[in-house]
Amino acid sequence: MSAAVCILAAGKGKRMMSNLPKVLHRIAGKPLVGHVMNAAAKVSASKPVMVIGHGGEQLRAAYHDADLQWVEQREQLGTGHAVAQALPWLPADELVLILYGDVPLLSAATLQRLLDAAVPSGFALLTVTLPDPAGYGRIVRDARGEITRIVEHKDASSDELRITEINTGIMAVNGAFLHRWLPMLGNDNAQGEYYLTDCVAAAVAEGIRVAGVFAASEAEVAGVNNRAQLAELERTLQRQLAAALMEAGVTLLDPARLDVRGDVVCGQDTVIDVNVVLSGRVRIGADVSIGPNCVLSDCEIADGTRIFANSIIEGATIGAGARIGPFARIRPETELGADVHIGNFVEVKKSRLEAGSKANHLAYIGDSEIGRNVNVGAGTITCNYDGAFKHKTIIEDDVFIGSDTQLVAPVRVGRGSTIAAGTTVTEDVEADRLVISRVRQKTISGWQRPRKPKKD
């Protein structure tokens, strides 16, 4: 049976103390609601209905290109009221999966179990047992263990408060039931709100069985109400992501000191040192070594590459066997071929270096095409910007560029040429030439360095 998806994301999140809507706060580099949407997409192909309220325009802006049905809840009058606003877009002939935008760790596997459990009767709840259930609605069962109702904490009797199985709010319910029950909900309770959970009593009254499905863990159904809870879920998710990498054959020298903030895939026998941040779409091959304090964003790293400490790689493609760093910065639109060496305090931007080329010390390479087996000496700069426009530097194969060279783009250096140290190149160089432009050295004898007069 197919399923529709309704995500409740209208809450203000006062305890976050933020101008940003709660569901747009991030863990692992992605908004809370983004994690929920990803999990839902794995079990349903339907366009999700997103119920928004406080900060709704910010949410729309963040997901302006997503295929969503936006529904506004102008007044926050409870979960039942929120889903009621979405009824015109919820089909009556399908299951409806009701999720919350601030519960980011829910797995697709659990959602599928919930949907499967709902098929026979058309109604299933996701529950969890907590050692301290204070503040949560309790699951009330009869002598046979069947769910009969949910009672909110503020409305519970002393006996009901001792129940440790709680309602997560997440459910799968036949759309026809929602269309029938939601208009009949009342708000005669301590909060004066319309509770979605009152649908349970309506189902029992009609003889409809409410299936209960236990979540895999407490963390999986944990919501975020403040910054401390946000930090706790960040750490929980990071532990999960680190465990998945290790299961795939990656060595993490300290799993607690890795941050994954995107979609990361690593090959076997890769070793990652401490305080490494991986963000965006990162693809790392096999037998790669990443030193401490490195940041890799939206990049591809081929097999056998060595990335030394304190290096930054963003939006780049790195070939097999390359050596990067320490203290190197590889900026977007850079492509490094096999066995390229980029050393300490070298910055490369929007450039391509072919196999075997090296820039080992203190250089800037921008908007350049560099051939094979080129040596770029220390202190070399490609002067690619004239104050208004960027220009290209082309260096052909087997060129040797001496230290402290400036290449003023646009310029081409022909194959096999040598640029002497201290040269400023302003014109194209033919193949197999030696270029020197530095001022001839002079030695002046008898010269005295200025000295301050001695004080009396």
N, C-alpha and C positions, 0 to 999 in steps of 0.2 A: 504493500500500500504506500502511495506517495505521501509526502508530508510538506505542509507549508511551515514557514518559520516566522515567528513574531519575536522581535528583540525589544525589550523595554529599556529605554535609555533616556528617560525624561527627568530623572532625579537631579536635584540641585547639588547634592554632595557638600553640604555646609561644612562638615568636619574636615574636608580637604583644605579649607582656608585658601581658596584659589579662584582666580577669574576664569580658569580653564574648566570646562565641564568635566565631571569626574571620569566619565568613560573615555576621555581623550588623554588622560594621564597614561604614561607608558610603562610597560615592563618588557624587558628583552628588546627594547627599541621599537615596540609596536604599541599603539593605543590598546587599552583594555578591550574595547569593543571590537577591535580588529581581530584579536584572538578568538573572540566569540564567533564572529563572522566566518573565520577560517574553519573552525570546528563544524559549524552548521553546514558549510558548503560541502563538507565531506560526506554528509548523510542526506542532503536534500539539494535538488537542482532548482528549486523554486526561488523566485525573487523574494528576498527577505522583506518583511514589513518592519520598518524601524520607527518606533514610537519615541518622539523627542519632545522636550519641553524646555527646561532651563538650558540656555546656551545652544539651542537648536541650530541657530545659524552657523555657529562654529563647527558643529558636527556636520552639517550639510557641506560646508566649505572643505572640511577635511576629506570627505568622501564624495566630492562632487562628480567624480567619474565612475562611481560604483553603481551597479544595477540594483537600486533599492527603491522600495515604495515608502516614501516619507509620510508619517502621520503625526500631527501635533496634538499633544495633550496640554491644553491651555491652563488647566488647573490640575495640580497634583492631588488627586482625591483617592489614591490607592491603586493597587495593582489591578483590581477588577475593573476600575474605571479606565485605566490605561489600555487594557486589552479591548474594552468596549469601544474605544475610539477607533480601533483597527478593524472592527467587525466587517465594514463594507469591503475590505480587501482580503478577508480570511474565508477560504472556500468552505462550504458546508459539507462537501463530500470527500474531505481528506482529513487526516490527522493534522493537528496544528502543534508544532513544537514551540513552547513558550520559554524563552531564555532571557537572561539579564545581562546588560552590557557591562556590568562591573564584576562579572564572574569569569575570569580569563583562562583558568586552567582546566576547564571542562574538556574532556577528551571526546573525540569522535566515536571511539569504541563505546563509551558510556552512553552517549546519545543514541547509538544504534540499539543498545540493549533496552533503553527506555522506549524507543519506538516499537521494537519487537514485542515488549511486554504489553504495550497499549493495543495491539492489533485485536486480540480476542474480544475485549469489552469496549474498546474505544477510549480508555482512560488509564493513565499510569503516572505515578509521581516518583520523582527522584528524592530519596531520603538519605540521611546519614546519622550515625550515632556519635554523640559528642560527650566527652567526660564532663563538660560544663555547658549545659544547653541554655543557660540563662539568656533571655532576650529573644529566643527563637520560638516559633510556633511548634507545638508538639503534635506528633502523630498518635492519634488515639485508635487503638485496635480493640476488637471484641475478643471473646474467649477463643474463637477459632483462629485468631491472628489476622483477621481481615480488617482493613482500614475502614473506619466508620466516619471520622471527621478529623479536622485539624483545629486546634484551639491555640490562639495567639497567647503569648506569654502574659500579657496584661489582663487577659480574660480567663486565665487558667485557674482551676481550683488547686488546693494544696496537693492533692493526689496527682493531678495532671502535671504539676510542676516537677514531679519526681521522674517523669518520663524522659529518657535520654535520646530517643529517636526523634529527629527534628525534620521539619519541612524545609527543603532547599528553595522552594518556589518554582523549581523547574519541572515542567510537566509536558506530557503529550496527551492531547485530548481531541476527540472527534469534533470537527468544526461545527457540526449540527448542534452538538451539546452547547457549545459556547453561544451560538446564536439564540438558543432557547433560554439558557440560564442567566447570562450576563445582564439582560434587561431587568431581571427580577431581583438582582442583588440589593441588599439593604446596607445601611451604614450604622446600625444600632450596635455599636461596640465602643470600647474605650478610646479608640483613635478617631472615631467618626469617619472612617474610611470604608470604601467598597473593596472587600477582600476577594481576590481571585480564589483563595483557598475555600471560600464558602461553596464553591462548585462541588467540593467533595461531599458535603452534606446533601446537596441537590441530587448527586448521582446515587448516593445510598438510598435516598427517599424513593428513587425510581427503580431501585433494585439493580443498579448498574455497578458491577464490581470495579473497585479502584485498585489497580495493581501497584505494589510498592517495589521499587528497584533501588538497591543500595549503591551509592557512589563508591568508586574504588578507594577513595581516601577523603579525609576531611579537607585537605588542601585543594582537591579537585573542585569542590563546591564553595570554596571560601570567596567571599566578596570583599570589596575594598570600600572602606568608609573614611579612612584617614591615611596620612602619610606613613605611619608606622606599618599599617597593614599592607600598603603598597610595597614597602621595602621588604616585608616578610615574603610576599608572593614573588617578588623579584628573585630573592635568594632561593626560594623553592624551585622556581622555574630554571634558574641557572644550574642548580644541582641536577635537575632532570636532563638538561641539554648537555652538561658535561658527561653524565653517565652514558648518554647515547653515543657521544663521540668515542668514549673509551670502549664501548661495546663494539664499535666499528673498527677498532684496532689502532686508535690514536693514544699516544702517551701524553698525559697531562701531568706536569711535574707537581702541580698543586691544583686539583680540580676546583678548590674554593676561590682561586684567584684567576679565573678565566671569565670573561663576559662575552656572551653570544647575543648579538642584537640584530638578528636577521636570519636569513636562510643560509646555513653553512653546511658544506659537505667536505669531508677530509678523507684522503686515501690512507691505506694501512701504513703503519710504521712511521707516521709523522709524529714529531715531538714538539710540544708547545710548552714553553717556559711560563713563568708567572707574569701576571698583570698584563696579559694580552687581551685586546678588545677586537672582536670580529663583528663587523656590522654590515647590513645590507646583504647583497647576494655575493657570497664568498665561496669560491671553489678552490680547494687545496689538494694537490696531488699526493702521491705516495712518497715516503721517505723525505719529507720536507722537514726542515728544522726552523723553528721560529723562536728567537731569543726573547728575553724579558722586555716588558714595557713597549711592545710593538702594537700598532693600530693598523688593521687591514679592513678596508671598506670597498665593497663592490668591485672585487678584483678576482683574477684567476692566476693561480700559482702552479706552475707545472712541476712534475716529479723532480726530486733531488735538489730543489732550491734551498739555499741557506740564507735565512734572514736574520741578521744579527741585531743586537739590542738597540732599543730606542728608535726604531725605524717606522716610517709611516708610508703606507701604500694605499692609494685611493684611485678607483676607476681605471686600473691598469691591468695589463696582461704580461705575465712574467714567464719566460721560457724555461725549459728544463735545465737544471744545473746552474742556474744563475746564483750570484752572490750579491746580497744587498746589505749595506750598512757596515758598521753601526752608524747611527745618527744619519740615515739617509731619508730623503723624502721623494717619493715617486708619485707624481700628481696625475690627474685624469688625462685620458687619451694617450697614455704612454704604452708602448709595446717594446718589450725587451726580448731579444732572441736568446737562443740557447747559450749558456756559458758566458753571458754578459756579467761584468762586475761593475757594481755601483757602490763606491766606498763611502767613507765617513764624510759627513757634511757636503754631500753632493745632492743637488736638487734637479730632477728631470720633470719636464712638463710638456705634454702634447708632442712627444717625440718618439721616433722609432730608432732603436739601436739593433743592428743585425748581430748575428752570432759572433762571439769571441771578442767583442769590443769592450773597452774598459774605461771607466772614469773613476779612479780610485780615491781622489782627494779633492775636496774644496772646490767644486765646480758647479756652474749653472748651465744646464742644457735645456733650451726652450724652443719650441716650434722648429724642430730639427729632424733631418733624416740622416742617419749615420750608418755607414756600411759595415762590412765585416772586418774584424781584426783592427779596429781603429783604437789608438791610444789617445786619450784626452788627459793632458797633464794637469797638475794641481793649479788652482787659481784661474782656470779657463772659464770664459763667459761667452755665451752666445748673446749678442746684443740684439734682441729680436723686436724691441718695442721702440718706436720713434716718437712716442708721446701721443700718438693718435691711432696707429695701426701696428699690427704684428706682421713680421716678415720671417721668411724661412731661411734656415741655414742647411746646406746640403754638403755632407762630407762623405766622399766615396771610399771604397775599400782600401785598407792597408795604409791609411794616413796616420802620421805621427804628429801630434800637436803638443808642442812644448808647454812648459808651465807659464802661467801668467799671460795667456794669449786672449785677445778679444777678437771675436769674429762678428763683424758688423753686418747684419743681415739687411737685404738679401745678398747672399754670397754662396759660391760653390767652391769647394776644394777638391781638386782632381785626384784620381786614384794614385796611391803610392807617394804622395807629396809629404814633405816635412815642413812643419811650421816651427821656426826657432822660438825658443823661450822669449817672452816679453814682446812678441809681435802683435800689432794690430792689423788685422786683415780686413780691408775695405773693398777689394776687388777680387773677382774670380781668379782661381789659381789653376793652371793647367796641370796635367798629370805629371808625376815624377819630378817635381820642382822643389827647390829649397827656397823658403820665403823668410826674409829677415827685414824687420822694419824698425828695429830699436835704434836709439841714438848711440853713436859710437862712444865708447868709454873714454874718459879723460882722467889723467892723474895730475894733480896739482901739488907740487912740492912746496914746502915751507909754509903751508897753510896753517893758521892757528884758529882753533875753535873759540868762539866768543866766551868770555868768562866774566862772571860777576866780580865786581871789586870786593876785596876783603874788607870786612868791617873792622873799625878800630877797636 
